[in-house]
Amino acid sequence: MFKRPKSGIFGPSKEEEILKFWNENKIFEKSVESRKGAPLFRFLEGPPTANGLPHPGHIRTRTIKDVVLRYKTMLGYYVPRSAGWDTHGLPVELEVQAELGLKSKEEIERYGIERFGEACKANVFKYEREWRRMTERIGFWLDLEHAYITFKNEYIESIWWSLKNLYERGLLYKGFKVVPYCPKDGTPLSSHEVAQGYEETEDPSIYVKFRLLNGIHAGKKLVAWTTTPWTLPSNIALAVKPDAEYVSFKYQDDVLICAKQRVKVFGDVQILQSFSGSELIGSSYEPPFDYAKKVEGKKYVVVGYEGVSLEEGTGVVHMAPAFGEEDYEVCKANSLAFFQPVDSNGKFTSEVSEFKGLFVKDADPLIIRYLKERNLLVKSERYKHNYPFCWRCGSPLLYYAWPTWFVKTTARKEKIIELNSSIAWFPEHIREGRFGDFLREMVDWALSRNRYWGTPLPVWVCSNCGEIEVIGSVQELLQKSVKKPERLELHRPYVDEFVLRCNKCGGEMRREPVVIDVWYDSGAATFARYHYPFENREQFENNFPVDFITEGVDQTRGWFYSLHVLGSLLFDQMAFKSCLVIGLVLNEQGEKMSKSKKNYDDPWTLIEKYGADALRWQLLGTTPWDVVRFGERGVADAKRRFFGILENCVTFFLTYAELDGFDPALHTVEFEKTSTLDKWLLSKLQLLIKGVRQALDVYEFNAAVELIEKFVVDDLSQWYIRRSRRRFWKEEKDLDKWAAYTTLYHTLLELSKIIAPLAPFSAEVMYQELALKQKMPESVHLNSYPQYNPELVFEKELEEIEDVRNVVEVIRAARNEGGVKTRQPLLVAKVYCQDRVWKSVEKNYEVVVDEVNVKKVERLPNLSEYRVYDLIPNKAAIGKRFKVKSVVLIEKANQEKQRIAQEIAEKGYALVELDGEKERVTEEEFRVVLKPKEGFAHAERSGIHVFLDLRTTPELEEEGLVRDFVRRVQIGRKELNLEFDQKIKLRVWFEDERLSKAVLKHEEYVKSETLASEVAFDPSVVQQVEPVDLDGSKVWIKIEINPL
């Protein structure tokens, strides 16, 4: 029936066997298909890019996904889950560029867009094998064979449909705006991409003089502040706040002007005049550089702008419309010139002669020197602030006026925000916090990218009249094309070869040579994975919106945003109903993991050493939205702390079940007929089921892990099995023995199902060892999740054993207070408690004295005899309140210490007579300390007080030594990896005759505790084994396996 395991039942090798069992028997497929027709649980896999290796962050995310999906499946839901691969965009392009040695867009185009695209397509699955291997090895059940892939024509066609939909509703447009731009990659970025790349950096902070040429303040110099000196050659205007107060002041040899509120940045200066900012508007000034003088349009003039900040800077803003969104809008509103002397690589053009060919950021120190030499620099500092860097290549972004296609998200801003309020966010604060803030700050989505490998923007423009045609399907493209490539491939350069005829003027229409933001690709997954609306319409409608998604916190302004926006814009619905936001994974020192620094433990090494379940357990042990520190120490601790003890419990059962021939079909005892201890464990099991389900329902995996660990370690191992050992050891196969087997078997079998979503390998091992093969499903994962059954909560027995354990714990706490180890027997523990608790102690008296190693446990009718109060005066508080009476008060308190302390403890105050008047004192003046009676240690918990007599006798000390000796033997048994029931023979010798006599006197106790058939006193063992220390003297212990 049951077989004692020949080796450990958990660990890497067993997990490999389980993987083989799952694959050969198609357990994953059966777990999904067997629930077909049941309520649907809709899940969308966030598509990773497989051109990079998976890291611990991916493992945490995939583990959490697996837990949720396994749990929902066991709850009875139909949970299909297909993988997805994100295959476009800069991540792929940059790696291919590096592999091919291409340093710029120009070199890519010389190499050939067709060849480059083919290299990108090959690259996207460079590490697919590693992703598959990792996914399978950690037990993440995911349909990898039917994955959606974003570079497929069908996926792209669905995206084209969505873009035409947006265009026809006025939500897709081309604009000339200042956008975040990566000069290294040569493309603009969207606001949600920018949000992912902010880093703290130091930039120049300079104050520059601009001499006014006309108006009532002619000759004075406005001072503007900037942290981007490289934009000064492009200066077109200065802006002031019209209704703010400005001042002129003497500074060295100049008369300068700035906002009155900001004059403090120049130190202690003499203010000459105060006036409104409106007086400055319309004045001309002399720019530090006059490169824009040949550009058409008005320039070098002071304009009014309400957006000028008075919180930093000078209240005078330098405007370069080509490099700032506000600058562009203000200059446009005032019909000013536009000047953009920087190329697409972020380098100055020939229009800026002094700095031609320099990358703009590299020009900063040269520009500052130029200003200083011409006495235009008031002062220069360094400014630490958050600045956006490219989230992919790490280059500093520039704000750059660029013709870009936008999705008009702001037109539906209110609806997008409204739909967010219906999403269940975990943690909840994300809704109005990180995600909600981003929605409220929403700008139109900069969609187009001047790159090569991505979903092409399906926009064709007439070269004659500028007419626009947006294509929404392959069929439409083929019907309207007058020129076609031989290959139907919806990527560049093939798609660029399609030429359309203009319906308006008959001219040729060519495609805008851009691709779209890769975040649109992944955000379209809800519908594009089904090739909607061209096919699978019903399947899409049944699966939208998605019930659950989860990814790392970095996706709040990435995938979560693009999913939500597209769901709102295209379907007027939220794209997902609930979202779990997962925290970062750091190394064990709390540092960000870095491949280059190699500052974290390789997950594969840990899996091979400890197993995937130990890795999963460690990652699940932290609140999912909090940061987790990952490394070998934590994984090893999870293995030891939980799986080692669980393995001992299962092995204990299997060992004795084989010896006694326990058969659940023949020997099961009705729960009602089991013992108080059995009913207690059955009740605790039901409470565990209830608690774990509640935790998993709200994705608090750490709470589930904590509950399961506490049950296995404290309740099952350290209490139930330890208190029941003799029931399994005894020879009689009576009702009591079968009740113990019934209870332990039921508990372990249910436990295998409880832990199945969290530790799928260990759960399967347990189940395969315990399940009745002909009567139960072939895998633990084909079972339903255990249901809480209140009828199996035996309140009376539960309360009784919990009372006993509480008393035991308080007595142990008193031992700790007294500094006496558990192995040392003591005379008496006096317990003050409620009547109900004491009745439980009386019914389980032998258990209590055995657990706490005391000769007697007595009840105290009251506490007065065994506790002594002490008062500690708070002299500062007393002095503040009673002043000159303080000394008298403290003296009086010392005289009536017990009364005052007891009254404060019981009533919260005491009355003390001072100068004939009764003054009330509280814990603000005197801290009350409860001290035990001399010779006793005290502990209290939940109204249970224990006073432990710390006095010992020679007889008690002798017993303590024997218990220490037994512990040493048990350590030896463990080192020899002996089975639970392995009989031994002890050969021993003692340096101290006192120890020898003690062991001889208690020989029967030693034999029963260590399963020794004989204890032989043999001096020859001194030559055969190393001694151990026992109470300061040497003991030689040799364990021989009993041949019987």
KOLFI-330601 format. One record per residue (C-alpha): z, y, x. Coordinates in steps of 0.02 Angstrom, whole numbers, plus 50000, padded with zeros to 5 digits. Layout:
residues N
ZYX/...
//
This chain:
residues 1044
500005000050000/500645013850114/500445012650303/501535020050437/500405031350543/500125025450721/499985043350785/500115061250721/499275064050553/498825082450576/497835091250711/496065094050778/495505075850788/496075072250610/495175087950550/493565081650628/493785065450531/494045075350371/492475085550403/491505069250419/492295062650258/491835078550163/490045078450226/489715059950199/490435060350024/489745077649978/491475083349924/491015101849925/489505098949815/490525088149696/491915101149686/490635113949626/489535103049515/490985094149430/491505110949355/489765115449291/489895121649112/491655128249141/492025147049141/491065155449284/491945163949428/490665175749506/490755178249693/489615187849809/489615183949994/489495199750099/488045195850216/488465195950402/487155199250535/486905183050633/486285191550791/488085192750855/489425179650879/490795177850749/492485184750803/494295182950740/494015196650610/492625186250533/493745170850536/495115180050441/493885186250310/493045169350289/494735160550278/495285172250139/493655169850045/493855151050058/495645151449993/495135161349839/493605150749801/494505134049824/495945140149717/494815146249577/493875129749583/495495119849566/495985131149421/494455124249331/493155137849360/491345134649403/491205143349572/489455142749649/489435151849816/487905154749921/487865162150094/486895177850136/486155184950296/485945203550330/484395203950439/483745221750454/484245237950538/484815245550699/485995231350751/484495219950767/483325232950841/484555238150976/484855220351035/482985216751040/482685233051132/483955227751262/483195210351278/481435217551300/481995231851413/481335245151293/482275261451314/481495272651181/480475273051022/478955277951124/479135262051227/479325251651068/477695258751001/476805255351166/477475237551162/476815235950984/477725237050817/477015220050765/477685211150919/479325220650906/479525215650723/479215197350763/480525198250901/481755205850776/481415192150649/481745178950781/483315187850841/484195188950672/484595170350677/485005169850862/486795164550828/486545156350658/487045139550731/488685146950794/489015155150625/488685138650536/489775129150658/491215141450641/491045142150451/491095123250435/492445120450565/493705132150484/493385123550318/492495137850230/491505129450092/489915139650071/488155134650022/487245138350183/485655129450130/485235141549989/485695157950073/484905174350023/484015182850169/483655201350164/482015200750262/481155189350136/479715196950039/480555192449875/482155201749923/481165217049980/480145216849819/481745217849715/482275232849820/480595241049791/480835238649603/482515247449615/481815261949715/480395264749591/481695264249453/482675278049540/481115288349575/480525287749395/482245294149340/482225308449466/483525300249579/482415297749733/481735313249818/481175320149986/482135334750057/482225344950216/484065344950252/485275344950396/485795326850414/486825317050540/485585311350671/485695298950814/484615305550956/484685288951051/484045278850903/482945293050841/483465292050659/484575300550530/486115291850457/486925291750286/488635299050250/489425281750231/488715276550400/489425292250478/491135288550402/491225272450502/490975280450672/492265294350692/493205294450857/494415306650935/493545316251074/493695332251175/492395345951164/492245363551233/493045377051126/492315394051167/492455411951102/490835421851122/490485440751109/489045447751004/488765466651025/488385475850862/486825486550874/486975497450717/488105501850572/489795510550577/490455497750703/488985499050824/489495495651004/490965484750956/490845466050982/491065452450855/491905436750923/491305419950858/492105403050896/491115386950921/491395369150984/489525366251005/488935378251141/487245369451144/486835377050973/486975395051038/485155395951099/484675392550917/485785406350845/484995415750698/486475424450613/488345427750609/489345425250448/490925434250392/492005432550237/491595447850130/493295450950050/494355446250201/495225459250310/494475461650484/495155471750629/494515479650787/495655478350939/495675482451123/495425467151233/495225470251420/493735482351434/493015478551261/493345482851080/493235466250987/493165462050802/493855446750713/494775442450552/496525449750548/497235432650506/496495425650668/496865439650792/498375429550853/497225418350956/496985433051075/498835435651105/499785452051090/498415465051066/498305483151007/497455484150835/496355499550822/495655498550646/495715487650491/494275485450366/493435473650244/492205460450303/490905467950186/490765482950306/489995471350436/488665463650323/486895469150365/487305474550542/486145468750680/486825461750843/486255456751015/486205437551031/486745428751190/485015420551197/483435427951121/482365412051118/482075414050931/481385431850944/479575425850921/480005415350768/479455422750602/480795429250486/482345439850490/483625435650623/485135441750723/485995449250572/487755448050499/487825439650327/489205436850201/489805419050163/491325414450058/491475397750149/492035405850313/493715398350358/495205408850407/496225393450457/495395391450627/494205400750740/493995419550722/493335422250546/491605425050622/490435409950615/488905407750726/487455401150621/486115389350688/485175383450532/484335368850620/485995360750666/487235363450526/487145359650341/488095375350290/487135385650418/485485379550344/485985383550165/486705400750206/485195406050309/484005399350177/484935409150041/484765425050146/482905421950186/483235420950372/482185412850508/482265394550557/482255389050739/482365371050802/482115370050991/482775352051008/481645336651001/481975319850918/482805313351075/484115327051070/483345336751216/482905355051228/481055359051210/480055371051318/480565385051198/482245385251288/481635388051463/483295387651559/483825370851486/482145362451451/482245343351450/484145342751453/485105332451326/485995345551223/487765339251256/487405339151444/486895357351431/488625363151369/489375367051541/487785376051597/487785386751439/489635391051464/489265396251643/487785406751583/488915415851458/490275418751588/489065425951715/488435438551583/490185443251526/489885435951353/491305423451359/493015429151297/493865412651337/493505394051355/494665379451311/494575360851272/494705355551090/495275338151036/494595332950867/493765318850771/491885318550797/490575306650725/489745294250841/488365282150796/489205266950719/487955255550807/487515262550978/489035273851007/488045289751045/488735306550984/487825311850826/486965328550807/486775337650643/484915340150633/483715347650506/482545333450464/481355328650323/482245314250239/482135303850080/483735304649978/484505295049833/485225308449719/486955300749702/487735317449657/486765317649493/487815302749435/489395307149530/490535307949377/489945290949314/490145283149485/491925289649495/492285284349316/491705266349348/492815265349502/494335267649391/493985250649309/493915240849472/495445230749520/495755235549701/496915225849815/497865235449877/497845246949726/497955263249824/496175260849890/495495265649717/496085283649724/496385284149911/495135278750041/493745274049918/494115287149786/494205301149914/492495296149982/491745296249807/492455313449771/491675319949932/490015311549893/488385319249952/486625313049917/486225296950008/485085300150158/484025284550137/482555284850257/482625279450439/481315283250571/481355265450636/480345249450629/481315233950575/481925236550398/481425236950216/479935248950210/480105263850094/478795260149958/478155277949949/476305282249974/475775300449995/474035307649976/473435315650137/472385328350037/473465334549894/475195327649932/475265317049773/476635303649781/476525285649721/478055274249725/477635255649720/478835244049627/478095226749656/476915216449763/475735214549615/475645233349591/475325235749777/473885223249777/473115230549619/473155248549682/472645245449863/470895249549923/471265243050097/472385228150133/472965218650287/472525200150300/474365195550302/475475199050151/477035203850246/478145217850180/478635224250352/477915236450474/476565237150536/475725226150403/476355236150255/475745252150339/473955245450328/473935246050137/472945261350082/472955267549902/471735278949810/472475295149743/472315296349554/472395315249564/471085319749695/470325303249750/470985304949926/471785291350030/473645288150009/474625281250156/476395275050163/477795286050228/478105277750399/479975275150376/481155261150329/482725262550223/484575262250264/485115244250297/486635247250185/485445248650038/484845230950080/486585223450070/487065234549923/485595227149826/486245209349847/486915208349669/485125207949601/483955205549750/484685188349793/483945182249627/482265191149652/482715200949496/481845206949387/480345196149434/481245179749405/482985172349372/483355186249247/484605175649150/485465170049310/485675188049365/486325193649195/487605179349196/488195184349369/488315203249351/489495211349378/490285200549512/492095195149481/492675195949661/492155202249831/493135204349991/492775210950165/493645220950300/494325238450274/492835245450373/491725240850225/492615252950108/491335266150155/489975253450193/489565238350086/490845242049949/490095259449931/488265254149927/488635240049802/489595251749687/488335265949694/486835254649659/487745245849517/488135262749441/486405270349465/485345255349416/486385246449283/487675259349228/489025246549270/490215242849410/489445230049529/491095220849555/492675218949451/493915216149591/493935219249777/495145213449910/495145224850063/495625215350220/496545223350366/496015223450547/496345209250669/497105214750835/497615204650985/499425199051007/499845215151100/499235225550953/497655231251043/495895231950974/494945216451027/493595219451157/492295206951217/492065216551379/493945216851415/494155198651357/495865203751291/496035190751153/496155171951138/494555162451101/494695155550923/493735139850972/495015135851107/496415137750980/495525126950852/495235113250980/497065113951034/498005116750869/496745113950730/495925125450603/497345124150478/498605131250601/497395145450636/497145148650450/499015147850417/499375161050548/498025172750480/498625170150301/500445173650346/500195192550347/499865203350193/497945202650184/497705221550185/498865224050333/498405222850516/498695205450589/499045201550770/498055186250819/498315174650965/498925158051032/500775161851013/500595164450825/499485149250799/500635138050902/502125144450804/501265140450638/500915122850701/502725120150755/503585129850617/502675122250469/501435108350506/502595099250625/503965098450493/502765094050352/502055080050460/503825073350488/504125073150299/502515063650263/502805051650408/504585048450350/503965043450177/502535032550240/503665023650365/504985018450240/503765015850095/502875002850203/504514994550253/505134993450073/503454989949995/503575004849877/502165004549749/502085019349628/501255008349499/502744996349500/504265005949558/504115023349482/505725029049399/505695040849251/506235058149309/507605058649178/508425043549260/508425050649436/509935057949526/510565075849526/509795078449698/508115071649639/508115082749486/508545097649596/507025094349708/505885091649557/506495108349488/506205117249654/504455109849658/504065117449488/504735134349542/503645133049697/502105129649591/502515144649482/502825156249630/501285150949729/500145152849579/500825170249547/500535174849729/498765167849737/498295176149573/498535193149655/497885187849828/499595188749911/499275173750022/500705178450137/501925176649992/501205159449953/501355154350136/503165160250141/503615150949981/502805134750039/503615135650211/505335138850136/505135124250017/504535112050150/505745117150287/507335121850192/507225112150031/506235096550070/506585092950253/508265100550293/509095096750127/508275083550019/507665071250151/509185073750262/510385071450116/509375056250054/509125047050218/510415033750182/509605030450013/508025025450108/508955016550247/510015005250138/509514987250111/509734986949921/508124990249825/509034997349676/508645010849549/509355024249665/508175019449807/506635018849695/507145035649618/507185043249792/505455035949830/504785041749661/505415059449690/504795060949869/503105053149829/502815064649680/503345079849782/502215076049930/500715072049819/500935088349722/501205097649884/499525091449949/498705100049800/499765115749816/499245118649997/497435112849971/496645130349959/497665136750107/497665121850227/496225111050163/496205098650307/498065094550307/498045093550118/496635081050125/497515070550258/499095070050150/498115065749994/497135051750077/498755044150139/499625045649970/498325044549831/498075028849727/496225026949766/495695018249604/496645029949489/496425047149567/494945058249619/494255053949791/494775070749867/496235082449844/494945096149816/494275087449662/495985088849578/496595102649465/497865114649537/499655109749488/500255118049328/502015124749309/502965113149192/504605120649128/505105103549060/505305097549239/506525111449280/508235103449259/509295119149246/510995110549258/510565100549415/509625115149492/511115126649469/512335113649535/511435110149699/511025128549725/512875132549706/513295119149835/511985125549956/512585143449935/514365138249978/513735128350127/512735143350189/514235154950175/515335142550271/513995141450406/513935160450411/515825160650437/515595148350582/514355160450659/515575174750637/516915164450722/515745158750861/516055140150829/514575128250838/514235116650691/514555100950792/516385105750814/517425098950668/518675111150591/520175108450480/519865118550324/518705130850238/519485141050098/518265146449964/518435160349836/517095158749700/516745157649513/517355142649413/515585136149390/515255136349578/516885127549615/516495113749489/514845110949582/515805109849746/517035097349671/515615086249607/514795086549779/516355087749885/515845074450013/514155082850035/514955099750070/516225093650199/514875083250284/513635097750291/514865110250364/515875097950469/517615102350404/519005090550352/519425099750192/518715112950076/520005121649969/519865134549831/520685151549847/521365158949686/521245176649757/520775185849915/522335196049950/523185183350063/521705180950179/520875197850196/521505213250282/520775230450257/520505243050393/520075261450376/518955270950495/519065289850469/517485300350472/518255314850566/516765326350545/516765324550356/518665325750346/518705341250456/517355349850355/518265347050191/520135347350234/520095358750389/521905361350451/522545347350339/521435334650426/522755328250549/524045325950410/522775316650302/522325304450441/524175301050476/524505297850290/523005286250282/523675276050429/525345274450341/524555268350177/523035259850252/523015244150143/523255253349978/521975266850014/520695254450081/520905242649934/520735256749807/519175263749890/518435246149898/518815242249716/518685259249629/517645269549749/519055282049782/520915283349820/522205297149791/523215303949938/524625316649918/524445332150028/525625346950011/526185340849840/524415339049773/523435322949749/521775323449841/520375311149804/519565302849957/518035291549959/516955282050083/516265298950138/517955302050223/518495284150261/517415268950295/518225253050229/518115237550339/518645220350277/519425209750412/519955191650393/521715185550419/522165181750601/521445164850654/520125164650517/518275169350511/517595177150353/515885177750270/515295182950098/513705181049996/513355183149811/515195184249768/515665168649869/516995172150003/517415159450137/518885160150257/518655147150393/520165141150492/519615142150674/521085132450745/520685115650825/521685100250877/521375087851019/520715075550889/519485088250818/518875093050992/518615074551030/517545072650874/516535087850926/516175079951095/515585063951011/514415073950899/513735082651054/513445065651132/512505059750976/511405075450985/510975071151166/510455053651114/509375060550972/508505072051096/508145056751203/507425047351054/506275062051017/505695063051198/505235044551190/504275047451026/505255033750939/504935029850756/506235034550626/506825016550605/506695010850786/508275001750837/508905005051013/510194999351140/511215012651231/511785010551410/512915024951461/514125031151593/515285046251596/515945056651738/517415062051629/518535047851565/519025058751418/517225058351353/517115039651384/518665036351279/518045047751140/516365038751125/517215021751131/518425027150993/516985032950881/515755019450931/515295014450753/514885032450709/513785033750865/512865017650822/512535022450641/511905039750685/510765034350828/510205017250759/510975008950912/511374990550898/512514991951051/513345005051159/513604997551333/514645006551467/513655002651625/513935011751791/512245005651858/511335018351748/511905031751870/510555025251987/509235023951850/509225040351751/509555058751779/511225065051711/511405077651569/512785090351549/514065087751413/515515099951402/515375103751587/515325085851652/513925073451688/513375059751569/512055046451605/511125040051451/509815026251455/508925021651293/508185004351283/507074998951139/507854984651045/506624970151047/507194965250874/
//
